């Protein structure tokens, strides 16, 4: 019997890493349906993938570019009802525009419904294995958990004395089915309103990604121009050739395949895959950049972030709208509960600051309790600033890491 590992190629005795990668790269993918898309998403987070689905449901072509492969976001989301209604409308538009034969299916051959996989009265919430639910292997459950209990705790001091006020509010009604006419367009109203479901961000992103992947696979096998193309180990070329300007003055986009190298100090370095060729996306009708907070691609195009100030009415006047948080996931049943807290914290001089925290769970999941706790501005975890270690101590030293509680990644 032949071991499977015997078929895995290994570097030759005099072969470098670059030559090894180039020799064993998969054959270059077909670029059919790539050039001049109607919509190009650079960064495949939830917002960009939802925009791609809207593009396809409207009969247009979309291309997505992502550096990190599969979705990886390890946080929990509180989700407004509008997303459910939007997914239902996308399902409806896809059925109206395309024959059911070329729409995504689950493994049992049933139609892949975005809205029903997200939530359905016919299925239940539980501890989620997202791909099992998405593929239909776990047909009795959906991805989200309902928010059933909402509490607000006010622990701010009043008249130099501690006090506590607990406010319990009614949870929002859970719709039995998507209602497209209920989709709101006022984003401030949406964000100021209550959340209806809780879910792992990764689960919702996988839902959108798998649907797009199935669409691409269907079109690839049928030989038609793909409605969507995905490049999930790619980035915009890092030099000036990544965003050339066309003769008509519009921005073109060129991307490159990327490989990851783990260096001796556990630092991951990304390089252009040796032997790969640049991929010319052409001139998209519209493209969106969403690759993280410090988006270098956006900076290259001249976009700049500006601080926004907010007055929290805590007596300290307008301050930059940013804060540090400690996040933790605890394996305890919080169920469909959303609890927010605001409290007074005092520095060594007695100056008061208000800090916020939140606890969320997932309906019927005993392993999900997400805690976010704001760190007061006057607090620091640096052992040098706290006087535990002498000034000049190297932040990469064993003493610094041991005292600060930080771990090497």
C-alpha positions as CSV (number, residue, x, y, z in Angstrom):
1,X,0.0,0.0,0.0
2,X,1.3,3.4,-0.9
3,X,1.3,6.1,1.8
4,X,-0.4,9.4,0.8
5,X,2.7,11.3,2.0
6,X,4.8,9.6,-0.7
7,X,3.0,11.7,-3.3
8,X,3.7,15.0,-1.7
9,X,6.7,16.7,-3.4
10,X,9.7,17.8,-1.4
11,X,12.4,20.3,-2.1
12,X,15.3,18.8,-4.0
13,X,18.8,18.6,-2.4
14,X,20.0,21.8,-4.1
15,X,16.6,23.5,-4.5
16,X,15.8,26.8,-2.7
17,X,12.4,27.7,-1.3
18,X,11.5,29.9,-4.2
19,X,12.3,27.2,-6.8
20,X,10.3,24.7,-4.7
21,X,7.2,26.9,-4.6
22,X,7.5,27.7,-8.3
23,X,7.8,24.0,-9.3
24,X,4.8,22.9,-7.2
25,X,2.4,25.8,-7.8
26,X,-1.0,24.8,-9.0
27,X,-1.6,25.6,-12.7
28,X,-2.6,29.2,-13.2
29,X,-6.4,29.7,-12.8
30,X,-8.6,30.7,-15.7
31,X,-9.2,34.4,-15.8
32,X,-12.6,34.2,-17.4
33,X,-15.0,36.7,-15.9
34,X,-12.2,38.6,-14.1
35,X,-11.5,41.6,-16.4
36,X,-13.5,44.9,-15.8
37,X,-16.1,43.6,-13.3
38,X,-19.1,45.6,-12.3
39,X,-17.9,45.4,-8.7
40,X,-14.6,44.6,-7.1
41,X,-14.3,43.8,-3.4
42,X,-10.8,44.2,-2.0
43,X,-11.0,42.5,1.4
44,X,-13.7,39.9,1.9
45,X,-15.3,40.9,5.2
46,X,-19.0,40.8,5.8
47,X,-19.7,44.2,4.2
48,X,-17.9,43.5,1.0
49,X,-19.3,40.0,0.6
50,X,-22.8,41.3,1.1
51,X,-22.2,43.9,-1.5
52,X,-21.0,41.2,-3.9
53,X,-24.2,39.2,-3.3
54,X,-26.3,42.3,-4.1
55,X,-24.3,42.8,-7.3
56,X,-24.9,39.2,-8.5
57,X,-28.6,39.3,-7.5
58,X,-28.9,42.5,-9.6
59,X,-27.5,40.6,-12.7
60,X,-23.9,42.1,-12.5
61,X,-20.5,40.5,-12.2
62,X,-18.4,40.7,-9.0
63,X,-14.8,39.9,-8.2
64,X,-13.4,39.4,-4.6
65,X,-9.8,39.6,-3.4
66,X,-8.7,38.4,0.0
67,X,-5.3,37.9,1.5
68,X,-6.0,35.6,4.4
69,X,-8.0,32.7,2.9
70,X,-11.1,31.6,4.8
71,X,-12.9,34.0,7.2
72,X,-11.1,34.1,10.5
73,X,-12.8,36.9,12.6
74,X,-13.0,35.5,16.2
75,X,-15.6,37.8,17.8
76,X,-19.4,37.7,18.4
77,X,-21.7,40.0,16.6
78,X,-25.0,41.6,17.7
79,X,-27.1,41.6,14.6
80,X,-30.0,43.9,13.6
81,X,-33.1,42.6,12.0
82,X,-32.3,44.3,8.7
83,X,-29.6,41.8,7.7
84,X,-32.2,38.9,7.9
85,X,-34.6,40.9,5.7
86,X,-31.7,41.7,3.2
87,X,-30.7,38.0,3.0
88,X,-34.3,37.1,2.3
89,X,-34.5,39.7,-0.5
90,X,-31.3,38.4,-2.1
91,X,-32.7,34.9,-2.0
92,X,-35.9,36.2,-3.7
93,X,-34.0,38.2,-6.4
94,X,-31.7,35.2,-7.2
95,X,-34.7,33.0,-7.8
96,X,-36.4,35.6,-10.0
97,X,-33.3,36.2,-12.1
98,X,-31.6,32.8,-12.4
99,X,-32.9,29.3,-13.1
100,X,-32.9,27.2,-10.0
101,X,-30.6,24.8,-11.7
102,X,-27.7,27.3,-11.5
103,X,-28.3,28.4,-7.9
104,X,-26.3,27.0,-4.9
105,X,-27.5,23.8,-3.3
106,X,-26.8,22.0,-0.1
107,X,-25.4,18.5,-0.1
108,X,-28.8,16.9,-0.1
109,X,-29.7,18.8,-3.3
110,X,-32.0,21.3,-1.6
111,X,-31.8,25.0,-2.4
112,X,-29.3,26.9,-0.4
113,X,-31.3,29.7,1.3
114,X,-29.2,32.5,2.9
115,X,-32.0,33.6,5.1
116,X,-33.1,30.2,6.3
117,X,-29.6,29.2,7.1
118,X,-29.2,32.4,9.1
119,X,-32.4,31.9,11.0
120,X,-35.7,29.9,10.6
121,X,-38.6,29.2,12.9
122,X,-38.4,25.6,11.6
123,X,-34.9,25.1,13.1
124,X,-33.2,25.7,16.4
125,X,-30.2,27.5,17.9
126,X,-27.3,25.6,19.4
127,X,-23.5,25.4,19.6
128,X,-22.7,26.0,16.0
129,X,-20.4,24.2,13.6
130,X,-21.0,26.6,10.8
131,X,-20.0,24.5,7.7
132,X,-22.1,21.6,8.9
133,X,-25.2,23.8,9.0
134,X,-24.3,25.5,5.7
135,X,-23.8,22.2,3.9
136,X,-27.0,20.8,5.3
137,X,-25.3,18.0,7.4
138,X,-26.9,19.6,10.5
139,X,-30.3,20.3,9.1
140,X,-32.1,20.9,12.4
141,X,-30.2,24.1,13.4
142,X,-29.5,27.6,12.2
143,X,-26.4,29.9,12.7
144,X,-27.8,32.5,15.0
145,X,-29.2,32.8,18.5
146,X,-32.1,35.0,19.5
147,X,-31.6,37.9,21.9
148,X,-34.1,37.1,24.6
149,X,-32.9,39.2,27.6
150,X,-31.6,42.8,27.5
151,X,-30.3,44.6,30.6
152,X,-28.5,47.8,31.2
153,X,-26.6,48.4,34.5
154,X,-25.6,51.9,35.5
155,X,-22.9,51.8,38.2
156,X,-21.9,55.5,38.0
157,X,-21.4,57.4,41.2
158,X,-23.8,60.1,42.1
159,X,-23.3,62.8,44.8
160,X,-19.9,61.2,45.7
161,X,-21.7,57.9,46.5
162,X,-21.9,54.6,44.6
163,X,-25.3,53.7,43.3
164,X,-26.7,51.0,40.9
165,X,-29.6,51.2,38.5
166,X,-30.7,48.2,36.5
167,X,-32.9,48.7,33.5
168,X,-34.5,45.6,31.8
169,X,-36.0,46.3,28.4
170,X,-38.2,44.1,26.2
171,X,-36.3,42.3,23.5
172,X,-37.2,43.2,19.9
173,X,-39.8,41.0,18.2
174,X,-38.4,38.1,16.1
175,X,-39.8,38.0,12.6
176,X,-41.1,34.6,11.4
177,X,-39.9,35.2,7.8
178,X,-37.9,37.8,5.9
179,X,-39.9,40.9,5.0
180,X,-38.1,42.9,2.4
181,X,-40.4,45.9,2.8
182,X,-39.0,46.2,6.4
183,X,-35.5,47.0,5.2
184,X,-34.5,50.4,6.6
185,X,-32.2,52.9,4.8
186,X,-31.4,55.2,7.7
187,X,-28.2,53.8,9.1
188,X,-28.3,55.9,12.2
189,X,-31.8,54.5,13.0
190,X,-30.5,51.0,12.4
191,X,-27.4,51.4,14.7
192,X,-29.3,53.2,17.4
193,X,-32.0,50.4,17.4
194,X,-31.9,47.1,19.3
195,X,-30.1,43.9,18.1
196,X,-32.3,40.9,17.3
197,X,-29.7,38.0,17.1
198,X,-26.3,37.1,18.3
199,X,-23.8,35.0,16.2
200,X,-20.1,34.3,15.8
201,X,-18.8,36.7,13.2
202,X,-17.0,33.9,11.6
203,X,-20.2,31.9,11.1
204,X,-21.9,34.8,9.2
205,X,-18.9,35.4,7.1
206,X,-18.7,31.7,6.2
207,X,-22.4,31.8,5.2
208,X,-21.7,34.6,2.7
209,X,-18.4,33.1,1.5
210,X,-19.7,29.6,0.9
211,X,-22.6,30.9,-1.1
212,X,-20.2,32.9,-3.3
213,X,-17.9,29.9,-3.7
214,X,-20.8,27.7,-4.8
215,X,-21.8,30.2,-7.4
216,X,-18.3,30.4,-8.8
217,X,-18.1,26.6,-8.9
218,X,-21.4,26.2,-10.7
219,X,-20.4,28.7,-13.4
220,X,-16.9,27.2,-13.7
221,X,-18.2,23.7,-14.4
222,X,-20.9,24.9,-16.8
223,X,-18.3,26.9,-18.9
224,X,-20.2,30.2,-18.8
225,X,-18.8,33.5,-17.8
226,X,-18.7,33.4,-14.0
227,X,-21.0,35.7,-12.1
228,X,-18.3,35.8,-9.4
229,X,-14.6,35.2,-9.1
230,X,-12.8,34.8,-5.8
231,X,-9.0,35.2,-5.2
232,X,-8.4,34.3,-1.6
233,X,-4.6,34.3,-1.3
234,X,-4.0,37.5,-3.2
235,X,-3.5,41.2,-2.6
236,X,-3.1,44.4,-4.7
237,X,0.5,44.6,-6.0
238,X,2.4,46.6,-3.5
239,X,4.2,49.0,-5.9
240,X,2.8,51.6,-8.2
241,X,1.8,49.0,-10.7
242,X,-1.0,47.9,-8.4
243,X,-3.2,50.9,-9.0
244,X,-2.3,52.2,-12.5
245,X,-4.3,55.0,-14.0
246,X,-6.0,54.2,-17.3
247,X,-5.8,56.7,-20.3
248,X,-9.3,57.9,-19.4
249,X,-8.2,58.8,-15.8
250,X,-9.9,55.9,-14.0
251,X,-8.1,53.6,-11.6
252,X,-7.2,50.1,-12.7
253,X,-6.3,47.2,-10.3
254,X,-3.7,44.5,-10.6
255,X,-3.3,41.8,-8.0
256,X,-0.7,39.1,-7.1
257,X,-0.8,35.7,-5.5
258,X,0.8,35.6,-2.0
259,X,2.7,32.9,0.0
260,X,3.3,33.1,3.7
261,X,6.7,32.3,5.3
262,X,7.2,31.8,9.0
263,X,10.5,33.3,10.1
264,X,12.7,32.2,12.9
265,X,11.1,34.7,15.4
266,X,7.6,33.4,14.6
267,X,6.8,36.4,12.4
268,X,4.7,35.7,9.3
269,X,6.0,37.4,6.2
270,X,4.0,37.5,3.0
271,X,5.8,37.5,-0.3
272,X,4.6,37.2,-3.9
273,X,4.5,33.6,-4.8
274,X,7.6,32.8,-6.9
275,X,6.7,32.0,-10.5
276,X,3.3,33.6,-10.3
277,X,2.2,36.3,-12.7
278,X,0.3,39.5,-12.0
279,X,-3.5,39.3,-12.6
280,X,-5.0,42.3,-14.3
281,X,-8.5,43.0,-13.0
282,X,-8.8,45.9,-15.4
283,X,-11.0,48.9,-14.6
284,X,-13.9,47.9,-12.3
285,X,-17.1,50.0,-12.6
286,X,-17.0,50.3,-8.7
287,X,-14.6,48.9,-6.2
288,X,-14.5,48.9,-2.4
289,X,-11.5,48.7,-0.1
290,X,-12.1,47.0,3.2
291,X,-9.0,45.3,4.5
292,X,-8.8,46.5,8.1
293,X,-8.3,49.6,10.2
294,X,-4.9,50.5,8.8
295,X,-5.6,50.0,5.1
296,X,-2.4,50.7,3.2
297,X,-4.2,50.4,-0.2
298,X,-6.6,53.2,0.8
299,X,-3.6,55.4,1.8
300,X,-2.0,54.7,-1.5
301,X,-5.1,56.1,-3.2
302,X,-5.0,59.2,-1.1
303,X,-7.6,58.4,1.6
304,X,-6.8,59.5,5.1
305,X,-8.4,58.7,8.4
306,X,-9.4,61.6,10.6
307,X,-10.1,61.5,14.4
308,X,-13.7,61.9,15.4
309,X,-14.4,63.5,18.7
310,X,-17.4,62.6,20.9
311,X,-18.7,64.3,24.1
312,X,-19.7,61.5,26.6
313,X,-21.1,64.2,28.9
314,X,-18.8,62.9,31.7
315,X,-17.4,66.4,32.4
316,X,-14.2,65.8,30.3
317,X,-15.5,67.5,27.1
318,X,-15.1,66.1,23.6
319,X,-12.6,63.3,23.2
320,X,-11.3,61.2,20.4
321,X,-13.8,58.3,19.8
322,X,-11.5,55.5,20.5
323,X,-10.9,53.1,23.5
324,X,-9.0,50.1,24.5
325,X,-10.8,46.9,25.5
326,X,-10.0,43.6,27.0
327,X,-11.9,40.8,25.3
328,X,-12.4,37.3,26.7
329,X,-14.5,34.3,25.7
330,X,-15.6,32.1,28.7
331,X,-17.2,28.7,28.4
332,X,-20.4,29.3,30.4
333,X,-24.1,29.4,29.4
334,X,-25.2,33.0,29.2
335,X,-28.0,32.0,26.7
336,X,-29.7,34.7,24.7
337,X,-28.6,37.5,27.0
338,X,-27.2,40.9,26.2
339,X,-26.0,42.9,29.2
340,X,-24.4,46.3,29.1
341,X,-22.8,48.2,32.0
342,X,-21.4,51.7,32.6
343,X,-19.4,52.4,35.7
344,X,-17.3,55.0,37.4
345,X,-13.5,54.5,37.7
346,X,-11.1,56.8,39.5
347,X,-7.5,57.6,38.9
348,X,-5.0,58.1,41.7
349,X,-6.0,61.8,42.0
350,X,-9.7,61.0,42.2
351,X,-10.6,62.1,38.7
352,X,-13.7,60.1,37.4
353,X,-13.9,58.3,34.1
354,X,-16.8,56.3,32.8
355,X,-16.0,52.9,31.4
356,X,-18.2,50.5,29.5
357,X,-18.5,46.7,29.3
358,X,-20.7,44.2,27.6
359,X,-21.5,40.5,28.0
360,X,-23.2,38.5,25.3
361,X,-24.1,34.9,24.9
362,X,-25.6,32.6,22.3
363,X,-28.9,30.9,22.6
364,X,-28.5,27.3,23.8
365,X,-24.7,27.4,23.5
366,X,-23.0,26.6,26.8
367,X,-19.6,27.5,25.4
368,X,-20.1,31.2,24.4
369,X,-19.9,34.1,26.8
370,X,-18.2,37.1,25.2
371,X,-17.0,39.8,27.5
372,X,-15.7,43.2,26.4
373,X,-14.3,45.5,29.2
374,X,-13.1,49.0,28.5
375,X,-9.7,50.0,29.9
376,X,-9.7,53.4,31.6
377,X,-7.5,55.9,29.8
378,X,-5.3,56.3,33.0
379,X,-4.7,52.6,33.3
380,X,-1.6,51.0,31.8
381,X,-0.3,47.4,31.7
382,X,3.3,48.5,31.0
383,X,5.5,47.3,33.9
384,X,8.0,50.1,33.2
385,X,5.4,52.9,33.4
386,X,4.0,51.2,36.6
387,X,7.5,51.3,38.2
388,X,7.8,47.5,38.4
389,X,10.8,47.4,36.0
390,X,13.5,50.0,35.5
391,X,13.4,52.4,32.6
392,X,15.1,51.1,29.5
393,X,13.9,47.6,29.9
394,X,13.5,46.0,26.5
395,X,9.9,45.3,25.6
396,X,10.9,42.0,24.0
397,X,12.7,40.8,27.1
398,X,11.5,37.9,29.2
399,X,11.2,40.1,32.3
400,X,9.0,42.6,30.4
401,X,6.7,39.9,29.1
402,X,6.5,38.1,32.4
403,X,5.5,41.3,34.3
404,X,3.1,42.7,31.8
405,X,1.2,39.4,31.3
406,X,1.8,39.6,27.5
407,X,2.5,36.4,25.6
408,X,4.7,36.0,22.6
409,X,2.7,35.3,19.5
